[in-house]
Amino acid sequence: TVYRKKTVLLLTMMDMSEGLANAVWTSAVLLAFTKEVLNKGEAWWGFINAGYFLGAILGGILAVLFSNQLKQRLGLMIVLGSVSMGITTLLFAYSSNPLLSVTLCIMMGPLYQVRDVSQTVILQDTLTDEERAPVTAAKNTVLAAWSILTIAIMGALADLIGVRSVFIAAAVLYAGTAVAIFFVRDLRTYSQSARQQTKGEIEG
């Protein structure tokens, strides 16, 4: 239906926007930030990377523990997660304290995990059983190709405008995703219970 097509298109565009933002967390850009902004070496670069992965693990645990509450507010969780990612990324960009930078990375993990899980659930709910496998495969293929370009884009921008500026740009992209979702009422207010109640209407 038109509803499903619009939802898949919007979620894919969101993934592409945040995929560009996520490129700042690649090793090369983070290493440049650690050296140029924090004035630290490879050890702190490792701590920052470890902090993000620790946060991601914590986020996965939280998503499991609070899955019942999460599925009632999936759309809202995407908005809040993207806003929070934008704020923490902006704080990271202006941080000159390595310990604060590690702490912010730990905080980002749960925020992004909850946002990502919510978006994945909405996509799976929106598609029919027949559509789920091919659409997901096509979407992942597009995003995989896009990820190669995003790394090149953010790497080039880091050289042109400075590594701190690309983190600021990433924060704007995260916030932009939140704004886009906020103004799409069907996604902002999305919940699994509401989806089940109106399933027949949506799929018709």
TILUMMI-36646 format. One line per 5 residues: number of its first residue (from 1); their letters; for each residue x, y, z of N, C-alpha, C, O, CB. Coordinates in Angstrom, 1 decimal. Glycine has a CB too. Layout:
N
NUM = a = X/Y/Z/X/Y/Z/X/Y/Z/X/Y/Z/X/Y/Z | ...
This chain:
204
1 = tvyrk = 0.8/-1.2/0.0/0.0/0.0/0.0/0.9/1.2/0.0/2.1/1.2/0.2/-0.9/0.0/1.2 | 0.2/2.4/-0.2/0.9/3.7/-0.2/1.5/3.9/1.2/2.7/4.4/1.3/0.0/4.8/-0.6 | 0.8/3.6/2.2/1.3/3.8/3.6/2.6/3.0/3.8/3.6/3.6/4.3/0.3/3.3/4.6 | 2.7/1.8/3.4/3.9/1.0/3.6/5.1/1.6/2.8/6.2/1.7/3.3/3.7/-0.5/3.2 | 4.8/2.0/1.5/5.9/2.5/0.7/6.4/3.8/1.2/7.6/4.0/1.3/5.3/2.7/-0.7
6 = ktvll = 5.5/4.7/1.7/6.0/5.9/2.3/6.8/5.7/3.6/7.8/6.3/3.8/4.8/6.8/2.6 | 6.4/4.7/4.4/7.1/4.4/5.6/8.5/3.9/5.3/9.4/4.3/6.0/6.3/3.5/6.5 | 8.6/2.9/4.4/9.9/2.3/4.1/10.8/3.4/3.5/12.0/3.5/3.8/9.7/1.2/3.1 | 10.2/4.3/2.6/11.1/5.3/2.0/11.6/6.3/3.1/12.7/6.7/3.1/10.3/6.1/1.0 | 10.7/6.7/4.0/11.1/7.6/5.0/12.1/7.0/6.0/13.1/7.7/6.3/9.9/8.1/5.8
11 = ltmmd = 11.9/5.8/6.4/12.9/5.1/7.2/14.2/4.9/6.5/15.3/5.0/7.2/12.4/3.7/7.7 | 14.2/4.6/5.2/15.5/4.5/4.5/16.2/5.8/4.4/17.4/5.9/4.6/15.2/3.9/3.1 | 15.5/6.9/4.2/16.1/8.2/4.1/16.7/8.6/5.5/17.7/9.2/5.6/15.1/9.3/3.7 | 16.0/8.2/6.5/16.5/8.5/7.9/17.8/7.7/8.1/18.8/8.3/8.6/15.5/8.1/8.9 | 17.8/6.5/7.7/19.0/5.7/7.8/20.2/6.3/7.0/21.3/6.2/7.5/18.8/4.2/7.4
16 = msegl = 19.9/6.8/5.8/21.0/7.4/5.0/21.5/8.7/5.7/22.7/8.9/5.7/20.4/7.7/3.6 | 20.6/9.5/6.2/21.0/10.7/6.9/21.9/10.4/8.1/22.9/11.0/8.3/19.8/11.5/7.3 | 21.4/9.4/8.9/22.1/9.1/10.1/23.4/8.3/9.8/24.3/8.2/10.6/21.2/8.3/11.1 | 23.3/7.6/8.6/24.5/6.9/8.2/25.7/7.8/7.9/26.8/7.6/8.2/24.2/6.0/7.0 | 25.3/9.0/7.3/26.3/10.0/7.1/26.8/10.6/8.4/28.0/10.8/8.6/25.7/11.2/6.2
21 = anavw = 25.9/10.8/9.3/26.3/11.3/10.7/27.2/10.2/11.4/28.2/10.6/12.0/25.1/11.6/11.5 | 26.8/9.0/11.2/27.6/7.9/11.9/29.0/7.8/11.4/29.9/7.2/12.1/26.9/6.6/11.8 | 29.3/8.3/10.2/30.6/8.1/9.6/31.7/8.9/10.5/32.9/8.6/10.3/30.6/8.7/8.2 | 31.2/9.8/11.3/32.2/10.5/12.1/32.8/9.6/13.2/33.8/9.9/13.8/31.6/11.8/12.8 | 32.1/8.5/13.5/32.6/7.6/14.5/33.5/6.5/14.0/33.8/5.6/14.7/31.4/7.0/15.2
26 = tsavl = 33.9/6.6/12.7/34.9/5.7/12.2/36.2/5.9/12.8/36.5/7.0/13.3/35.0/5.8/10.6 | 37.1/4.9/12.8/38.4/5.0/13.5/39.2/6.2/13.0/39.8/6.8/13.9/39.1/3.7/13.3 | 39.3/6.4/11.7/40.1/7.5/11.2/39.7/8.9/11.7/40.6/9.6/12.2/40.1/7.5/9.7 | 38.4/9.2/11.7/38.0/10.5/12.2/38.1/10.6/13.7/38.5/11.6/14.2/36.5/10.7/11.8 | 37.8/9.5/14.4/38.0/9.6/15.9/39.4/9.7/16.3/39.7/10.4/17.2/37.4/8.3/16.5
31 = laftk = 40.3/9.1/15.5/41.8/9.2/15.9/42.2/10.7/15.6/43.0/11.2/16.4/42.6/8.3/15.0 | 41.7/11.3/14.5/42.0/12.7/14.3/41.5/13.6/15.4/42.2/14.5/15.8/41.5/13.1/12.9 | 40.3/13.3/15.8/39.7/14.1/16.9/40.5/14.0/18.2/40.8/15.0/18.9/38.2/13.7/17.1 | 40.9/12.7/18.5/41.7/12.5/19.7/43.0/13.3/19.7/43.4/13.8/20.7/41.9/11.0/19.9 | 43.6/13.3/18.6/44.9/13.9/18.5/44.8/15.5/18.3/45.6/16.2/19.0/45.7/13.4/17.3
36 = evlnk = 43.9/15.9/17.5/43.8/17.3/17.2/43.0/18.2/18.2/43.4/19.3/18.5/43.2/17.5/15.8 | 42.0/17.6/18.7/41.1/18.3/19.6/41.4/18.0/21.1/41.6/18.9/21.9/39.6/18.0/19.4 | 41.6/16.7/21.4/41.9/16.3/22.8/43.4/16.4/23.1/43.8/16.3/24.3/41.3/14.9/23.0 | 44.2/16.4/22.1/45.6/16.4/22.3/46.1/15.2/23.0/47.0/15.3/23.9/46.1/17.7/23.0 | 45.5/14.0/22.7/45.9/12.8/23.3/46.3/11.8/22.2/46.1/12.0/21.0/44.7/12.2/24.1
41 = geaww = 46.9/10.7/22.7/47.4/9.7/21.7/46.4/8.5/21.5/45.3/8.6/21.8/48.7/9.2/22.2 | 47.0/7.4/21.0/46.2/6.2/20.7/45.5/5.6/21.8/44.5/5.0/21.7/47.1/5.3/20.0 | 46.1/5.7/23.0/45.5/5.1/24.2/44.1/5.6/24.4/43.1/4.9/24.7/46.3/5.3/25.4 | 43.9/7.0/24.4/42.6/7.6/24.6/41.7/7.3/23.5/40.5/7.2/23.6/42.8/9.1/24.9 | 42.3/7.2/22.3/41.4/6.8/21.1/40.8/5.5/21.3/39.7/5.2/21.0/42.3/6.8/19.8
46 = gfina = 41.6/4.5/21.9/41.1/3.2/22.2/40.0/3.3/23.3/39.0/2.6/23.3/42.2/2.3/22.7 | 40.2/4.2/24.3/39.2/4.3/25.4/37.9/4.8/24.8/36.8/4.4/25.2/39.7/5.3/26.5 | 38.0/5.8/23.9/36.8/6.4/23.3/36.0/5.3/22.5/34.8/5.2/22.6/37.1/7.5/22.4 | 36.7/4.5/21.7/36.1/3.4/21.0/35.5/2.4/21.9/34.3/2.0/21.7/37.1/2.7/20.1 | 36.2/2.0/23.0/35.7/1.1/23.9/34.5/1.6/24.6/33.5/0.9/24.9/36.8/0.7/25.0
51 = gyflg = 34.5/2.9/24.9/33.3/3.5/25.6/32.1/3.4/24.8/31.0/3.2/25.3/33.6/5.0/25.9 | 32.2/3.6/23.5/31.0/3.6/22.6/30.4/2.1/22.6/29.2/1.9/22.7/31.3/4.0/21.2 | 31.3/1.1/22.5/30.9/-0.2/22.4/30.3/-0.7/23.7/29.3/-1.5/23.8/32.0/-1.2/22.0 | 30.9/-0.2/24.8/30.3/-0.5/26.1/28.9/0.1/26.2/28.0/-0.6/26.7/31.2/0.1/27.3 | 28.7/1.3/25.8/27.4/1.9/25.8/26.4/1.1/24.9/25.2/1.0/25.3/27.5/3.3/25.3
56 = ailgg = 26.9/0.6/23.8/26.0/-0.2/22.9/25.5/-1.4/23.5/24.4/-1.8/23.4/26.7/-0.5/21.6 | 26.4/-2.1/24.3/26.1/-3.3/25.0/25.0/-3.0/26.1/24.0/-3.7/26.2/27.3/-3.9/25.7 | 25.3/-1.9/26.8/24.3/-1.5/27.8/22.9/-1.2/27.2/21.9/-1.5/27.8/24.8/-0.3/28.6 | 23.0/-0.5/26.0/21.7/-0.2/25.4/21.0/-1.4/24.9/19.7/-1.4/25.0/22.0/0.7/24.1 | 21.7/-2.4/24.5/21.0/-3.7/24.1/20.3/-4.3/25.3/19.2/-4.8/25.2/22.0/-4.6/23.5
61 = ilavl = 21.0/-4.3/26.4/20.5/-4.9/27.7/19.2/-4.1/28.1/18.2/-4.7/28.5/21.5/-4.9/28.8 | 19.3/-2.8/28.0/18.1/-1.9/28.4/17.0/-2.2/27.5/15.8/-2.2/27.9/18.5/-0.5/28.4 | 17.2/-2.4/26.2/16.2/-2.6/25.2/15.4/-3.9/25.5/14.2/-4.0/25.4/16.7/-2.6/23.8 | 16.2/-4.9/26.0/15.6/-6.2/26.4/14.8/-6.1/27.7/13.6/-6.6/27.7/16.6/-7.3/26.5 | 15.3/-5.4/28.6/14.7/-5.3/29.9/13.4/-4.5/29.9/12.4/-4.8/30.6/15.6/-4.6/30.9
66 = fsnql = 13.4/-3.5/29.0/12.2/-2.6/29.0/11.5/-2.7/27.6/10.9/-1.7/27.1/12.7/-1.1/29.2 | 11.5/-3.9/27.0/10.9/-4.1/25.7/9.4/-3.8/25.7/8.9/-3.3/24.7/11.2/-5.5/25.2 | 8.7/-4.2/26.8/7.3/-4.0/26.8/7.0/-2.5/26.8/6.0/-2.0/26.1/6.7/-4.6/28.1 | 7.7/-1.7/27.6/7.5/-0.2/27.6/7.9/0.4/26.2/7.3/1.3/25.8/8.3/0.4/28.7 | 9.0/-0.2/25.7/9.5/0.4/24.4/8.6/0.3/23.3/8.4/1.2/22.5/10.9/-0.3/24.1
71 = kqrlg = 7.9/-0.9/23.2/7.1/-1.2/22.0/5.8/-0.3/22.0/5.1/-0.2/21.0/6.7/-2.6/22.0 | 5.5/0.3/23.2/4.3/1.2/23.2/4.7/2.6/22.8/3.8/3.4/22.6/3.8/1.2/24.7 | 6.0/2.9/22.6/6.4/4.3/22.3/7.5/4.3/21.3/8.4/5.0/21.4/6.8/5.0/23.6 | 7.4/3.4/20.3/8.4/3.3/19.3/8.8/4.5/18.5/9.9/4.9/18.4/8.1/2.2/18.3 | 7.7/5.2/18.0/8.0/6.5/17.3/8.6/7.5/18.2/9.5/8.2/17.8/6.7/7.0/16.7
76 = lmivl = 8.1/7.7/19.4/8.6/8.7/20.3/10.1/8.4/20.7/10.9/9.3/20.8/7.8/8.7/21.6 | 10.4/7.1/20.8/11.8/6.7/21.1/12.7/7.1/20.0/13.9/7.4/20.3/11.8/5.2/21.4 | 12.3/7.0/18.8/13.2/7.4/17.7/13.4/8.9/17.8/14.6/9.4/17.6/12.5/7.1/16.3 | 12.4/9.7/18.0/12.5/11.1/18.2/13.5/11.5/19.3/14.4/12.2/19.1/11.2/11.8/18.4 | 13.2/10.9/20.5/14.0/11.2/21.7/15.5/10.7/21.5/16.4/11.4/21.9/13.4/10.6/22.9
81 = gsvsm = 15.6/9.5/20.9/17.0/9.0/20.6/17.8/9.9/19.7/19.0/10.1/20.0/16.9/7.6/20.1 | 17.1/10.3/18.6/17.9/11.2/17.7/18.2/12.5/18.3/19.3/13.1/18.1/17.0/11.4/16.4 | 17.3/13.1/19.0/17.5/14.4/19.7/18.7/14.2/20.7/19.6/15.1/20.7/16.3/14.9/20.4 | 18.7/13.2/21.5/19.7/12.9/22.5/21.1/12.7/21.8/22.1/13.2/22.3/19.4/11.7/23.3 | 21.1/12.0/20.7/22.3/11.7/19.9/22.9/13.1/19.4/24.1/13.3/19.4/22.1/10.8/18.8
86 = gittl = 22.0/13.9/18.9/22.4/15.2/18.5/23.0/16.1/19.6/24.1/16.7/19.4/21.2/16.0/17.9 | 22.4/16.0/20.7/22.9/16.8/21.9/24.3/16.3/22.4/25.2/17.0/22.6/21.9/16.8/23.0 | 24.4/15.0/22.5/25.6/14.4/23.0/26.7/14.5/22.0/27.9/14.7/22.4/25.4/12.9/23.4 | 26.4/14.4/20.7/27.4/14.6/19.7/27.9/16.0/19.7/29.1/16.3/19.5/26.9/14.2/18.3 | 27.0/17.0/19.9/27.4/18.4/19.9/28.3/18.6/21.1/29.3/19.3/21.0/26.2/19.3/20.0
91 = lfays = 28.0/18.1/22.3/28.8/18.2/23.5/30.2/17.5/23.3/31.2/18.1/23.7/28.1/17.5/24.7 | 30.2/16.4/22.6/31.4/15.7/22.3/32.3/16.6/21.4/33.5/16.7/21.6/31.1/14.4/21.6 | 31.7/17.3/20.4/32.4/18.1/19.5/33.2/19.2/20.2/34.3/19.6/19.8/31.5/18.7/18.4 | 32.5/19.8/21.2/33.1/20.9/21.9/33.9/20.5/23.2/34.5/21.3/23.9/32.1/21.9/22.3 | 34.0/19.2/23.4/34.7/18.7/24.6/36.2/18.8/24.4/36.7/18.4/23.3/34.3/17.3/24.9
96 = snpll = 36.9/19.2/25.4/38.4/19.2/25.3/38.9/18.3/26.4/40.2/18.2/26.6/39.0/20.6/25.4 | 38.0/17.6/27.2/38.4/16.8/28.3/38.2/15.3/27.8/37.1/14.9/27.5/37.5/17.1/29.5 | 39.3/14.5/27.8/39.2/13.1/27.3/38.3/12.3/28.1/37.6/11.4/27.6/40.5/12.5/27.3 | 38.2/12.5/29.4/37.4/11.7/30.3/35.9/12.0/30.0/35.1/11.1/29.9/37.7/11.9/31.8 | 35.6/13.2/29.8/34.2/13.6/29.4/33.8/13.0/28.1/32.7/12.6/27.9/34.1/15.2/29.4
101 = svtlc = 34.8/13.0/27.1/34.5/12.4/25.8/34.2/11.0/25.9/33.3/10.5/25.2/35.8/12.6/24.9 | 34.9/10.2/26.7/34.6/8.8/26.9/33.3/8.6/27.5/32.5/7.7/27.1/35.7/8.1/27.8 | 33.0/9.4/28.5/31.6/9.4/29.2/30.5/9.6/28.2/29.5/8.9/28.2/31.6/10.4/30.4 | 30.7/10.6/27.4/29.6/10.9/26.4/29.5/9.7/25.4/28.3/9.4/25.0/30.0/12.2/25.6 | 30.6/9.1/25.0/30.5/7.9/24.1/29.7/6.8/24.8/28.9/6.1/24.1/31.9/7.5/23.7
106 = immgp = 29.9/6.6/26.1/29.2/5.5/26.8/27.7/5.9/26.8/26.9/5.0/26.6/29.7/5.4/28.2 | 27.4/7.2/27.0/26.0/7.6/27.0/25.3/7.4/25.6/24.1/7.1/25.5/25.9/9.1/27.4 | 26.1/7.6/24.6/25.5/7.5/23.2/25.1/6.1/22.9/24.1/5.9/22.1/26.5/8.0/22.2 | 25.8/5.1/23.4/25.5/3.7/23.1/24.0/3.4/23.3/23.3/2.9/22.4/26.3/2.8/23.8 | 23.5/3.5/24.5/22.1/3.2/24.8/21.1/4.0/24.0/20.1/3.5/23.5/21.8/3.4/26.3
111 = lyqvr = 21.4/5.3/23.8/20.6/6.2/23.0/20.4/5.7/21.6/19.3/5.6/21.1/21.1/7.6/23.0 | 21.5/5.3/21.0/21.4/4.9/19.6/20.8/3.5/19.5/20.1/3.2/18.5/22.8/4.9/19.0 | 21.1/2.6/20.4/20.6/1.3/20.4/19.0/1.3/20.5/18.3/0.6/19.7/21.1/0.4/21.5 | 18.5/2.1/21.4/17.1/2.2/21.6/16.4/2.8/20.3/15.4/2.3/19.9/16.7/3.0/22.8 | 17.0/3.8/19.8/16.5/4.4/18.5/16.5/3.4/17.4/15.6/3.3/16.6/17.3/5.6/18.2
116 = dvsqt = 17.6/2.7/17.3/17.8/1.7/16.2/16.8/0.6/16.3/16.3/0.1/15.3/19.3/1.2/16.1 | 16.7/0.0/17.5/15.7/-1.1/17.7/14.3/-0.6/17.4/13.6/-1.3/16.7/15.8/-1.6/19.2 | 13.9/0.6/17.8/12.6/1.1/17.5/12.3/1.2/16.0/11.3/0.9/15.6/12.4/2.4/18.2 | 13.3/1.7/15.3/13.2/1.9/13.9/13.0/0.6/13.2/12.2/0.4/12.2/14.3/2.7/13.3 | 13.8/-0.4/13.6/13.8/-1.7/13.0/12.4/-2.4/13.2/11.9/-3.0/12.3/14.9/-2.6/13.6
121 = vilqd = 11.9/-2.3/14.4/10.6/-2.9/14.7/9.5/-2.3/13.9/8.6/-3.0/13.4/10.3/-2.7/16.2 | 9.5/-0.9/13.7/8.5/-0.3/12.9/8.6/-0.8/11.5/7.5/-1.0/10.9/8.7/1.3/12.9 | 9.8/-0.9/10.9/9.9/-1.4/9.6/9.4/-2.8/9.4/8.7/-3.1/8.5/11.4/-1.4/9.1 | 9.7/-3.7/10.4/9.2/-5.1/10.3/7.7/-5.1/10.5/7.1/-5.9/9.8/9.9/-5.9/11.4 | 7.1/-4.3/11.3/5.7/-4.3/11.5/5.0/-3.8/10.3/3.9/-4.2/9.9/5.3/-3.4/12.7
126 = tltde = 5.6/-2.8/9.6/4.9/-2.2/8.4/4.8/-3.1/7.2/3.9/-3.1/6.5/5.7/-0.9/8.0 | 5.9/-4.0/7.1/5.9/-4.9/5.9/5.1/-6.1/6.1/5.0/-6.6/7.3/7.3/-5.2/5.6 | 4.6/-6.7/5.1/3.9/-8.0/5.1/5.0/-9.1/5.2/6.2/-8.8/4.9/2.9/-8.2/3.9 | 4.6/-10.3/5.4/5.5/-11.4/5.5/6.2/-11.6/4.1/7.4/-11.9/4.1/4.8/-12.7/5.9 | 5.5/-11.4/3.0/6.1/-11.6/1.7/7.1/-10.5/1.4/8.0/-10.7/0.6/5.0/-11.6/0.7
131 = erapv = 6.8/-9.3/1.9/7.7/-8.1/1.6/8.9/-8.0/2.4/9.9/-7.5/2.0/6.9/-6.8/1.7 | 8.8/-8.6/3.6/9.9/-8.4/4.6/11.3/-8.7/4.1/12.2/-7.9/4.3/9.6/-9.1/5.9 | 11.5/-9.9/3.6/12.8/-10.3/3.2/13.4/-9.5/2.1/14.5/-9.0/2.2/12.8/-11.8/2.9 | 12.6/-9.4/0.9/13.2/-8.7/-0.2/13.4/-7.2/0.1/14.4/-6.6/-0.4/12.3/-8.8/-1.4 | 12.5/-6.6/0.8/12.6/-5.1/1.0/13.8/-4.9/2.0/14.5/-4.0/1.8/11.3/-4.6/1.6
136 = taakn = 13.9/-5.7/3.0/15.0/-5.5/4.0/16.3/-5.8/3.3/17.3/-5.0/3.5/14.8/-6.5/5.1 | 16.4/-6.8/2.4/17.6/-7.0/1.7/18.0/-5.9/0.8/19.2/-5.5/0.7/17.5/-8.3/0.9 | 17.0/-5.3/0.1/17.3/-4.2/-0.8/17.7/-3.0/0.0/18.6/-2.3/-0.4/16.0/-3.9/-1.7 | 17.1/-2.7/1.1/17.4/-1.6/1.9/18.8/-1.7/2.5/19.6/-0.8/2.4/16.4/-1.5/3.1 | 19.2/-2.9/2.9/20.5/-3.1/3.4/21.6/-3.0/2.4/22.7/-2.5/2.6/20.6/-4.5/4.1
141 = tvlaa = 21.3/-3.4/1.1/22.2/-3.3/0.0/22.5/-1.8/-0.3/23.6/-1.4/-0.5/21.7/-4.0/-1.2 | 21.4/-1.0/-0.3/21.6/0.4/-0.6/22.4/1.1/0.5/23.3/1.9/0.2/20.2/1.1/-0.7 | 22.1/0.7/1.8/22.8/1.4/2.9/24.3/0.9/3.0/25.1/1.7/3.4/22.1/1.0/4.2 | 24.6/-0.3/2.6/25.9/-0.8/2.5/26.8/0.0/1.5/27.9/0.4/1.8/26.0/-2.3/2.2 | 26.2/0.2/0.3/26.9/1.0/-0.7/27.0/2.5/-0.2/28.0/3.1/-0.5/26.1/1.0/-2.0
146 = wsilt = 26.0/3.0/0.4/26.0/4.4/0.9/27.1/4.6/2.0/27.7/5.6/2.1/24.6/4.8/1.4 | 27.3/3.6/2.8/28.2/3.7/3.9/29.6/3.9/3.4/30.4/4.6/4.1/28.2/2.4/4.8 | 29.9/3.3/2.2/31.3/3.5/1.7/31.4/5.0/1.3/32.5/5.6/1.5/31.5/2.7/0.4 | 30.4/5.6/0.7/30.5/7.0/0.3/30.5/7.9/1.6/31.2/9.0/1.6/29.3/7.4/-0.5 | 29.8/7.6/2.6/29.7/8.4/3.8/31.1/8.6/4.4/31.5/9.7/4.9/28.7/7.9/4.8
151 = iaimg = 31.9/7.5/4.5/33.2/7.6/5.1/34.1/8.5/4.3/34.9/9.3/4.8/33.8/6.1/5.1 | 34.0/8.4/2.9/34.8/9.3/2.1/34.4/10.7/2.2/35.2/11.6/2.3/34.6/8.8/0.6 | 33.0/11.0/2.3/32.5/12.3/2.5/33.0/13.0/3.8/33.5/14.1/3.8/31.0/12.3/2.4 | 32.8/12.2/4.9/33.2/12.8/6.2/34.7/12.9/6.3/35.2/13.9/7.0/32.6/11.9/7.3 | 35.4/12.0/5.7/36.9/12.1/5.7/37.4/13.4/5.0/38.3/14.1/5.4/37.5/10.9/5.2
156 = aladl = 36.8/13.6/3.8/37.1/14.8/3.0/36.7/16.1/3.7/37.5/17.0/3.7/36.5/14.7/1.6 | 35.5/16.1/4.4/35.1/17.3/5.1/36.0/17.5/6.3/36.3/18.7/6.6/33.7/17.1/5.5 | 36.4/16.5/7.0/37.3/16.7/8.1/38.6/17.4/7.7/39.1/18.2/8.4/37.7/15.3/8.8 | 39.1/17.0/6.5/40.3/17.7/6.0/40.0/19.2/5.6/40.9/20.0/5.7/40.9/17.0/4.8 | 38.8/19.4/5.0/38.5/20.7/4.5/38.1/21.7/5.6/38.6/22.9/5.6/37.4/20.6/3.5
161 = igvrs = 37.2/21.3/6.5/36.7/22.2/7.5/37.1/21.9/8.9/36.8/22.7/9.9/35.2/22.2/7.4 | 37.8/20.8/9.2/38.3/20.5/10.5/37.5/19.4/11.1/36.3/19.3/10.9/38.3/21.7/11.4 | 38.1/18.6/12.0/37.5/17.4/12.5/36.4/17.8/13.5/35.3/17.1/13.6/38.5/16.5/13.2 | 36.5/18.9/14.2/35.5/19.3/15.2/34.2/19.7/14.4/33.1/19.5/14.8/36.0/20.5/16.0 | 34.4/20.4/13.3/33.2/20.8/12.5/32.4/19.7/11.9/31.2/19.8/11.8/33.7/21.7/11.3
166 = vfiaa = 33.1/18.5/11.6/32.3/17.4/11.1/31.4/16.8/12.2/30.4/16.2/11.9/33.2/16.3/10.5 | 31.9/16.8/13.4/31.1/16.3/14.5/29.9/17.3/14.8/28.8/16.8/15.1/31.9/16.2/15.8 | 30.1/18.6/14.6/29.0/19.5/14.7/27.9/19.2/13.6/26.7/19.2/13.8/29.5/21.0/14.6 | 28.5/19.0/12.3/27.6/18.6/11.2/26.8/17.3/11.5/25.6/17.2/11.2/28.4/18.5/9.9 | 27.4/16.4/12.1/26.8/15.1/12.5/25.7/15.4/13.5/24.6/14.8/13.4/27.8/14.1/13.1
171 = avlya = 25.9/16.2/14.5/24.9/16.6/15.5/23.7/17.2/14.8/22.5/16.9/15.2/25.4/17.5/16.5 | 23.9/18.0/13.8/22.8/18.6/13.0/22.0/17.6/12.3/20.8/17.6/12.2/23.3/19.7/12.0 | 22.7/16.6/11.7/22.0/15.5/11.0/21.1/14.7/11.9/20.0/14.3/11.6/23.0/14.6/10.3 | 21.7/14.4/13.1/20.9/13.6/14.1/19.6/14.4/14.4/18.5/13.8/14.5/21.7/13.3/15.3 | 19.8/15.7/14.7/18.6/16.5/15.1/17.6/16.6/13.9/16.4/16.7/14.2/19.1/17.9/15.5
176 = gtava = 18.2/16.7/12.7/17.3/16.7/11.5/16.4/15.5/11.4/15.2/15.6/11.0/18.1/16.9/10.3 | 16.9/14.4/11.8/16.1/13.1/11.8/15.0/13.2/12.8/13.9/12.8/12.5/17.0/11.9/12.1 | 15.3/13.8/13.9/14.3/13.9/15.0/13.1/14.8/14.5/12.0/14.6/14.7/14.9/14.4/16.3 | 13.5/15.9/13.8/12.5/16.9/13.3/11.7/16.2/12.3/10.4/16.4/12.3/13.2/18.1/12.8 | 12.3/15.5/11.4/11.5/14.8/10.3/10.5/13.9/10.9/9.3/13.9/10.4/12.5/14.0/9.4
181 = iffvr = 10.9/13.1/11.8/9.9/12.1/12.5/8.9/12.8/13.2/7.7/12.4/13.2/10.7/11.1/13.4 | 9.2/13.9/13.9/8.3/14.6/14.8/7.1/15.2/13.9/6.0/15.2/14.4/9.0/15.8/15.5 | 7.4/15.6/12.7/6.3/16.1/11.9/5.6/15.1/11.0/4.7/15.4/10.2/6.9/17.2/11.0 | 5.9/13.8/11.2/5.2/12.7/10.6/4.4/12.0/11.7/4.9/11.2/12.4/6.1/11.7/9.8 | 3.1/12.4/11.8/2.4/12.0/13.0/2.2/10.4/13.1/2.3/9.9/14.2/1.0/12.6/12.9
186 = dlrty = 2.1/9.8/11.9/1.9/8.3/12.0/3.1/7.6/12.6/3.0/6.6/13.2/1.7/7.8/10.6 | 4.3/8.2/12.4/5.5/7.6/12.9/5.8/8.1/14.4/6.1/7.3/15.2/6.7/7.9/12.1 | 5.5/9.4/14.6/5.8/9.9/15.9/4.9/9.2/17.0/5.4/9.0/18.1/5.5/11.4/15.9 | 3.7/8.9/16.6/2.8/8.3/17.6/2.7/6.8/17.5/1.9/6.1/18.1/1.4/8.9/17.5 | 3.6/6.2/16.8/3.6/4.8/16.5/3.8/3.9/17.7/4.7/4.2/18.5/4.6/4.4/15.4
191 = sqsar = 3.0/2.9/17.9/3.2/1.9/18.9/2.7/0.5/18.4/1.8/0.5/17.5/2.4/2.3/20.2 | 3.2/-0.5/18.9/2.8/-1.9/18.4/1.4/-2.2/18.7/0.7/-2.8/17.9/3.7/-3.0/19.0 | 0.9/-1.7/19.8/-0.5/-2.0/20.2/-1.5/-1.3/19.2/-2.5/-1.8/18.8/-0.8/-1.6/21.6 | -1.1/0.0/18.9/-1.9/0.7/17.9/-1.9/0.1/16.6/-2.9/0.1/15.8/-1.5/2.2/17.9 | -0.7/-0.4/16.2/-0.5/-1.0/14.9/-1.4/-2.3/14.8/-2.0/-2.5/13.7/0.9/-1.4/14.7
196 = qqtkg = -1.5/-3.0/15.8/-2.3/-4.3/15.8/-3.8/-3.9/15.7/-4.5/-4.7/15.1/-2.0/-5.1/17.0 | -4.2/-2.9/16.4/-5.6/-2.5/16.4/-6.1/-2.0/15.0/-7.2/-2.2/14.6/-5.9/-1.4/17.4 | -5.1/-1.4/14.2/-5.5/-0.8/12.9/-4.9/-1.6/11.8/-4.8/-1.0/10.7/-5.1/0.6/12.9 | -4.4/-2.8/12.0/-3.7/-3.5/11.0/-4.5/-3.7/9.7/-4.0/-3.5/8.6/-3.3/-4.9/11.5 | -5.7/-4.1/9.9/-6.6/-4.3/8.7/-6.7/-3.1/7.9/-6.7/-3.1/6.6/-7.9/-4.8/9.1
201 = eieg = -6.9/-1.9/8.5/-7.1/-0.7/7.8/-5.8/-0.3/7.1/-5.9/0.2/5.9/-7.5/0.4/8.8 | -4.6/-0.4/7.8/-3.4/0.0/7.2/-3.0/-0.8/6.0/-2.5/-0.3/5.0/-2.3/0.0/8.2 | -3.3/-2.1/6.1/-2.9/-3.0/5.0/-3.9/-3.0/3.9/-3.6/-3.6/2.8/-2.7/-4.5/5.6 | -5.0/-2.4/4.1/-6.0/-2.3/3.0/-5.6/-1.3/2.1/-6.3/-1.0/1.1/-7.3/-2.1/3.6
